């Protein structure tokens, strides 16, 4: 992921004031106040639920368990990335 710090003016880079703007940008790009990070256990639970719902929509036909799980991972990771204000990685 590219950072905006790489687009500095020569005067800022030469003056040594680079660290002050960089710190300010980090704090503004962090998560919004009140949003907690999702634990690995919570993420797994979300994926399991999404995979179950996919299987339910198919009538629980066997043979698609891995496909359901992988699609649910993509779906949950995309939702979590949207909640944090950034693209999925």
ABEGO torsion letter per residue (X at the ends): XBBAAABBBAAAAAAGAAAAAAAAAAAAABBBBGBBBBBAAAAAAAAAAAAAAAAAAAGGBBGAAAAAAAAAAAAAAAAAAAAAGBBBX
